[in-house]
Amino acid sequence: SIVWVVSFILIRGIKESVRTNNIIVSIKVAAVLFVVVAGFSYINMANWQPFIPAKVVDSAGVSHFGLSGVVTAAGIVFFAFIGFDAVSTQAQESINPTKDIPFAIISSLIICTVLYILVSLTITGMVKYDTLDLGAPVASAFSAVGLNWASLLITIAAVVGLISVMLVMLLSQTRIFLNMAKDGLLPAKVFAAIHPRFKTPWKSTMLLGAVASIVAALTPIEKATKMTSIGTLFAFAMICAAVFILRKKQPGLARPFKVKYLPFVAIAGVLFNVFLMFSLDGETWMRLLVWSVVGIAVYFLYSAKHSNLNPNKPK
Protein backbone atom coordinates (compact mmCIF):
# COMPACT_ATOMS: atom_id res chain seq x y z
CA SER A 1 0.00 0.00 0.00
CA ILE A 2 2.92 2.35 0.74
CA VAL A 3 4.31 1.72 -2.75
CA TRP A 4 0.99 2.72 -4.29
CA VAL A 5 0.78 5.89 -2.20
CA VAL A 6 4.28 6.84 -3.35
CA SER A 7 3.35 6.07 -6.95
CA PHE A 8 0.35 8.41 -6.83
CA ILE A 9 2.53 11.16 -5.32
CA LEU A 10 4.96 10.76 -8.22
CA ILE A 11 2.15 10.94 -10.75
CA ARG A 12 0.98 14.21 -9.21
CA GLY A 13 4.23 15.90 -10.25
CA ILE A 14 7.86 16.62 -9.44
CA LYS A 15 7.07 19.52 -7.08
CA GLU A 16 4.82 17.37 -4.90
CA SER A 17 7.42 14.59 -4.94
CA VAL A 18 10.26 16.91 -3.95
CA ARG A 19 8.19 18.53 -1.20
CA THR A 20 7.25 15.14 0.25
CA ASN A 21 10.81 13.86 0.00
CA ASN A 22 12.24 16.94 1.72
CA ILE A 23 9.94 16.43 4.70
CA ILE A 24 10.79 12.74 4.99
CA VAL A 25 14.53 13.28 4.58
CA SER A 26 14.42 15.92 7.32
CA ILE A 27 12.83 13.35 9.64
CA LYS A 28 15.47 10.77 8.68
CA VAL A 29 18.41 13.09 9.27
CA ALA A 30 16.93 14.25 12.57
CA ALA A 31 16.57 10.61 13.65
CA VAL A 32 20.17 9.81 12.68
CA LEU A 33 21.52 12.83 14.56
CA PHE A 34 19.37 11.86 17.55
CA VAL A 35 20.90 8.36 17.54
CA VAL A 36 24.43 9.78 17.56
CA VAL A 37 23.80 12.48 20.19
CA ALA A 38 21.55 10.44 22.52
CA GLY A 39 23.66 7.31 22.26
CA PHE A 40 27.03 9.01 22.75
CA SER A 41 26.85 9.03 26.55
CA TYR A 42 26.08 5.29 26.61
CA ILE A 43 29.12 4.26 24.58
CA ASN A 44 31.41 1.75 26.29
CA MET A 45 34.68 1.58 24.37
CA ALA A 46 35.23 -1.97 25.63
CA ASN A 47 32.43 -3.03 23.28
CA TRP A 48 34.69 -2.16 20.34
CA GLN A 49 37.27 -4.75 21.38
CA PRO A 50 38.25 -6.53 19.23
CA PHE A 51 37.48 -3.96 16.54
CA ILE A 52 37.50 -6.71 13.88
CA PRO A 53 36.28 -9.94 15.56
CA ALA A 54 38.00 -13.23 14.72
CA LYS A 55 36.60 -15.22 11.81
CA VAL A 56 33.96 -17.82 12.67
CA VAL A 57 32.75 -20.58 10.33
CA ASP A 58 29.20 -21.79 10.92
CA SER A 59 27.78 -25.29 10.41
CA ALA A 60 26.99 -24.50 6.77
CA GLY A 61 30.61 -23.60 6.10
CA VAL A 62 29.89 -19.88 5.78
CA SER A 63 32.51 -17.53 7.23
CA HIS A 64 31.50 -14.66 9.51
CA PHE A 65 33.56 -11.79 10.93
CA GLY A 66 37.27 -11.37 10.29
CA LEU A 67 38.54 -9.52 7.22
CA SER A 68 36.62 -11.84 4.90
CA GLY A 69 33.46 -11.03 6.85
CA VAL A 70 34.10 -7.32 6.45
CA VAL A 71 34.45 -7.72 2.67
CA THR A 72 31.31 -9.85 2.44
CA ALA A 73 29.35 -7.35 4.53
CA ALA A 74 30.61 -4.50 2.34
CA GLY A 75 29.23 -6.25 -0.71
CA ILE A 76 25.85 -6.72 0.97
CA VAL A 77 25.40 -3.31 2.59
CA PHE A 78 26.51 -1.55 -0.58
CA PHE A 79 22.81 -1.15 -1.30
CA ALA A 80 22.75 1.49 1.46
CA PHE A 81 24.63 3.83 -0.88
CA ILE A 82 22.35 3.48 -3.88
CA GLY A 83 20.38 6.61 -4.55
CA PHE A 84 23.19 9.09 -5.10
CA ASP A 85 23.26 8.01 -8.75
CA ALA A 86 19.54 8.81 -8.97
CA VAL A 87 20.50 12.48 -8.85
CA SER A 88 21.74 12.27 -12.43
CA THR A 89 18.31 11.19 -13.68
CA GLN A 90 16.90 14.56 -12.58
CA ALA A 91 19.23 16.65 -14.75
CA GLN A 92 16.28 17.99 -16.75
CA GLU A 93 14.70 19.25 -13.54
CA SER A 94 17.87 21.09 -12.45
CA ILE A 95 18.50 24.81 -13.04
CA ASN A 96 22.25 24.38 -13.63
CA PRO A 97 22.85 20.64 -14.11
CA THR A 98 26.53 20.91 -15.12
CA LYS A 99 27.34 22.23 -11.63
CA ASP A 100 24.41 21.06 -9.51
CA ILE A 101 24.54 17.36 -10.42
CA PRO A 102 28.26 16.72 -9.65
CA PHE A 103 28.00 18.73 -6.42
CA ALA A 104 24.87 16.86 -5.32
CA ILE A 105 26.39 13.44 -6.04
CA ILE A 106 29.70 14.06 -4.28
CA SER A 107 28.24 15.91 -1.29
CA SER A 108 25.51 13.30 -0.73
CA LEU A 109 28.11 10.51 -0.76
CA ILE A 110 30.30 12.30 1.77
CA ILE A 111 27.41 13.16 4.10
CA CYS A 112 25.93 9.65 3.99
CA THR A 113 29.31 8.00 4.60
CA VAL A 114 29.97 10.16 7.66
CA LEU A 115 26.49 9.51 9.08
CA TYR A 116 26.74 5.75 8.48
CA ILE A 117 30.08 5.59 10.28
CA LEU A 118 28.82 7.63 13.24
CA VAL A 119 25.69 5.52 13.66
CA SER A 120 27.64 2.25 13.37
CA LEU A 121 30.18 3.36 15.96
CA THR A 122 27.42 4.56 18.29
CA ILE A 123 25.27 1.43 18.36
CA THR A 124 28.23 -0.98 18.53
CA GLY A 125 29.64 1.15 21.34
CA MET A 126 26.35 1.07 23.24
CA VAL A 127 25.91 -2.70 22.97
CA LYS A 128 28.25 -5.56 22.10
CA TYR A 129 27.83 -6.34 18.41
CA ASP A 130 26.84 -9.99 18.95
CA THR A 131 23.87 -9.06 21.16
CA LEU A 132 22.22 -6.70 18.66
CA ASP A 133 18.92 -7.66 17.08
CA LEU A 134 19.84 -7.87 13.38
CA GLY A 135 16.24 -7.12 12.43
CA ALA A 136 16.30 -3.74 14.20
CA PRO A 137 19.84 -3.07 15.48
CA VAL A 138 19.45 0.63 16.29
CA ALA A 139 16.18 0.21 18.15
CA SER A 140 17.48 -2.82 20.05
CA ALA A 141 20.62 -0.92 21.13
CA PHE A 142 18.51 1.80 22.74
CA SER A 143 16.22 -0.76 24.36
CA ALA A 144 19.26 -2.52 25.81
CA VAL A 145 20.31 0.64 27.68
CA GLY A 146 16.79 1.29 28.95
CA LEU A 147 15.69 3.96 26.45
CA ASN A 148 12.56 2.18 25.24
CA TRP A 149 10.84 5.45 24.32
CA ALA A 150 13.76 6.29 22.03
CA SER A 151 13.58 2.83 20.52
CA LEU A 152 9.96 3.45 19.54
CA LEU A 153 10.76 6.81 17.94
CA ILE A 154 13.64 5.32 15.96
CA THR A 155 11.44 2.48 14.70
CA ILE A 156 8.82 4.96 13.49
CA ALA A 157 11.49 7.12 11.83
CA ALA A 158 12.92 4.04 10.08
CA VAL A 159 9.53 3.17 8.61
CA VAL A 160 9.02 6.77 7.47
CA GLY A 161 12.52 6.76 5.99
CA LEU A 162 11.64 3.82 3.75
CA ILE A 163 9.10 6.03 2.01
CA SER A 164 11.89 8.38 0.93
CA VAL A 165 13.89 5.48 -0.50
CA MET A 166 10.92 4.20 -2.48
CA LEU A 167 10.08 7.67 -3.74
CA VAL A 168 13.59 8.38 -5.03
CA MET A 169 14.02 4.94 -6.59
CA LEU A 170 10.65 4.98 -8.35
CA LEU A 171 11.20 8.56 -9.50
CA SER A 172 14.63 7.86 -10.99
CA GLN A 173 13.66 4.56 -12.60
CA THR A 174 10.63 6.02 -14.37
CA ARG A 175 12.86 8.79 -15.78
CA ILE A 176 15.35 6.19 -16.99
CA PHE A 177 12.53 4.30 -18.70
CA LEU A 178 11.25 7.56 -20.19
CA ASN A 179 14.60 8.38 -21.78
CA MET A 180 15.04 4.81 -23.00
CA ALA A 181 11.60 4.97 -24.59
CA LYS A 182 12.46 8.26 -26.30
CA ASP A 183 15.52 6.53 -27.76
CA GLY A 184 13.31 3.71 -29.01
CA LEU A 185 14.70 1.10 -26.60
CA LEU A 186 11.35 0.54 -24.85
CA PRO A 187 7.72 0.84 -26.06
CA ALA A 188 6.92 4.56 -26.06
CA LYS A 189 3.17 3.99 -25.66
CA VAL A 190 3.80 2.77 -22.12
CA PHE A 191 7.11 4.17 -20.91
CA ALA A 192 6.93 7.59 -22.61
CA ALA A 193 3.24 8.21 -21.99
CA ILE A 194 2.88 11.61 -20.29
CA HIS A 195 -0.17 12.47 -18.19
CA PRO A 196 -2.07 15.32 -19.90
CA ARG A 197 -2.60 17.20 -16.64
CA PHE A 198 0.35 16.38 -14.38
CA LYS A 199 2.99 16.05 -17.16
CA THR A 200 4.52 12.94 -15.58
CA PRO A 201 5.19 9.45 -17.03
CA TRP A 202 2.13 8.00 -15.36
CA LYS A 203 1.87 4.64 -17.13
CA SER A 204 5.43 3.60 -16.35
CA THR A 205 5.00 4.84 -12.77
CA MET A 206 1.91 2.67 -12.28
CA LEU A 207 3.58 -0.33 -13.92
CA LEU A 208 6.74 0.02 -11.85
CA GLY A 209 4.70 0.51 -8.69
CA ALA A 210 2.79 -2.72 -9.38
CA VAL A 211 5.98 -4.69 -10.00
CA ALA A 212 7.68 -3.21 -6.92
CA SER A 213 4.74 -4.04 -4.65
CA ILE A 214 4.64 -7.66 -5.87
CA VAL A 215 8.40 -8.14 -5.46
CA ALA A 216 8.32 -6.55 -2.00
CA ALA A 217 5.53 -8.88 -0.91
CA LEU A 218 7.09 -12.10 -2.21
CA THR A 219 10.87 -11.64 -1.87
CA PRO A 220 12.72 -12.20 1.45
CA ILE A 221 14.60 -9.08 2.51
CA GLU A 222 17.99 -10.84 2.54
CA LYS A 223 17.64 -12.04 -1.05
CA ALA A 224 16.37 -8.65 -2.22
CA THR A 225 19.28 -6.90 -0.51
CA LYS A 226 21.90 -9.13 -2.10
CA MET A 227 20.28 -8.86 -5.53
CA THR A 228 20.14 -5.09 -5.25
CA SER A 229 23.78 -4.94 -4.20
CA ILE A 230 25.16 -7.16 -6.95
CA GLY A 231 23.06 -5.41 -9.60
CA THR A 232 24.28 -2.01 -8.46
CA LEU A 233 27.91 -3.14 -8.25
CA PHE A 234 27.68 -4.57 -11.77
CA ALA A 235 26.15 -1.35 -13.12
CA PHE A 236 28.82 0.81 -11.45
CA ALA A 237 31.58 -1.43 -12.85
CA MET A 238 30.15 -0.94 -16.34
CA ILE A 239 29.93 2.83 -15.81
CA CYS A 240 33.58 3.01 -14.75
CA ALA A 241 34.54 1.07 -17.87
CA ALA A 242 32.35 3.33 -20.02
CA VAL A 243 34.06 6.47 -18.67
CA PHE A 244 37.42 5.15 -19.84
CA ILE A 245 36.09 3.99 -23.23
CA LEU A 246 34.21 7.23 -23.98
CA ARG A 247 37.24 9.33 -23.07
CA LYS A 248 39.20 7.39 -25.68
CA LYS A 249 36.50 7.28 -28.37
CA GLN A 250 35.21 10.86 -27.96
CA PRO A 251 38.10 12.93 -26.57
CA GLY A 252 36.67 16.18 -27.92
CA LEU A 253 33.26 15.86 -26.26
CA ALA A 254 32.33 18.80 -24.02
CA ARG A 255 32.74 17.74 -20.38
CA PRO A 256 31.92 20.45 -17.79
CA PHE A 257 32.87 17.91 -15.10
CA LYS A 258 35.77 15.58 -15.86
CA VAL A 259 37.04 12.58 -13.91
CA LYS A 260 40.71 13.12 -13.16
CA TYR A 261 43.57 10.63 -13.10
CA LEU A 262 42.24 8.42 -15.87
CA PRO A 263 42.65 5.55 -16.58
CA PHE A 264 43.65 4.74 -12.98
CA VAL A 265 40.37 5.86 -11.36
CA ALA A 266 38.25 3.98 -13.91
CA ILE A 267 40.29 0.79 -13.64
CA ALA A 268 40.28 0.97 -9.83
CA GLY A 269 36.51 1.45 -9.90
CA VAL A 270 35.99 -1.62 -12.09
CA LEU A 271 38.29 -3.80 -9.98
CA PHE A 272 36.79 -2.65 -6.66
CA ASN A 273 33.20 -3.25 -7.76
CA VAL A 274 34.00 -6.66 -9.24
CA PHE A 275 35.92 -7.57 -6.07
CA LEU A 276 32.85 -6.82 -3.94
CA MET A 277 30.65 -8.76 -6.36
CA PHE A 278 32.77 -11.88 -5.84
CA SER A 279 32.18 -11.62 -2.08
CA LEU A 280 28.51 -12.49 -2.67
CA ASP A 281 27.19 -16.05 -2.86
CA GLY A 282 26.57 -18.18 -5.93
CA GLU A 283 22.79 -17.98 -5.64
CA THR A 284 22.96 -14.20 -5.96
CA TRP A 285 25.22 -14.54 -8.99
CA MET A 286 22.69 -16.90 -10.58
CA ARG A 287 19.92 -14.34 -10.16
CA LEU A 288 22.13 -11.69 -11.76
CA LEU A 289 22.78 -14.03 -14.68
CA VAL A 290 19.06 -14.70 -15.17
CA TRP A 291 18.19 -10.99 -15.11
CA SER A 292 21.08 -10.24 -17.49
CA VAL A 293 19.76 -12.85 -19.92
CA VAL A 294 16.29 -11.27 -19.69
CA GLY A 295 17.75 -7.82 -20.37
CA ILE A 296 19.80 -9.06 -23.33
CA ALA A 297 16.72 -10.79 -24.75
CA VAL A 298 14.68 -7.57 -24.51
CA TYR A 299 17.48 -5.68 -26.26
CA PHE A 300 17.82 -8.03 -29.22
CA LEU A 301 14.11 -8.82 -29.58
CA TYR A 302 12.87 -5.22 -29.31
CA SER A 303 15.37 -2.47 -28.48
CA ALA A 304 17.89 -3.08 -31.28
CA LYS A 305 15.14 -3.07 -33.90
CA HIS A 306 13.38 0.07 -32.64
CA SER A 307 16.42 2.10 -31.58
CA ASN A 308 16.70 5.60 -33.05
CA LEU A 309 20.22 4.64 -34.13
CA ASN A 310 18.87 1.85 -36.34
CA PRO A 311 18.48 3.16 -39.92
CA ASN A 312 15.99 0.35 -40.62
CA LYS A 313 13.82 1.21 -37.62
CA PRO A 314 10.13 0.30 -38.19
CA LYS A 315 7.98 3.34 -38.91
Secondary structure, DSSP 8 states (H G I E B T S, - for coil): -HHHHHHHHHHH-HHHHHHHHHHHHHHHHHHHHHHHHHHHTT--GGGGSSSS---EE-TTS-EESHHHHHHHHHHHHGGGGTTGGGGGGGGGG-SSHHHHHHHHHHHHHHHHHHHHHHHHHHHHHHS-GGGS-TTSHHHHHHHHTT-HHHHHHHHHHHHHHHHHHHHHHHHHHHHHHHHHHHTTSS-HHHHT---TTT-S-HHHHHHHHHHHHHHHHHS-HHHHHHHHHHHHHHHHHHHHHHHHHHHHH-TTS--SS--SSTTHHHHHHHHHHHHHHTTS-HHHHHHHHHHHHHHHHHIIIIIHHH-TT-TT---
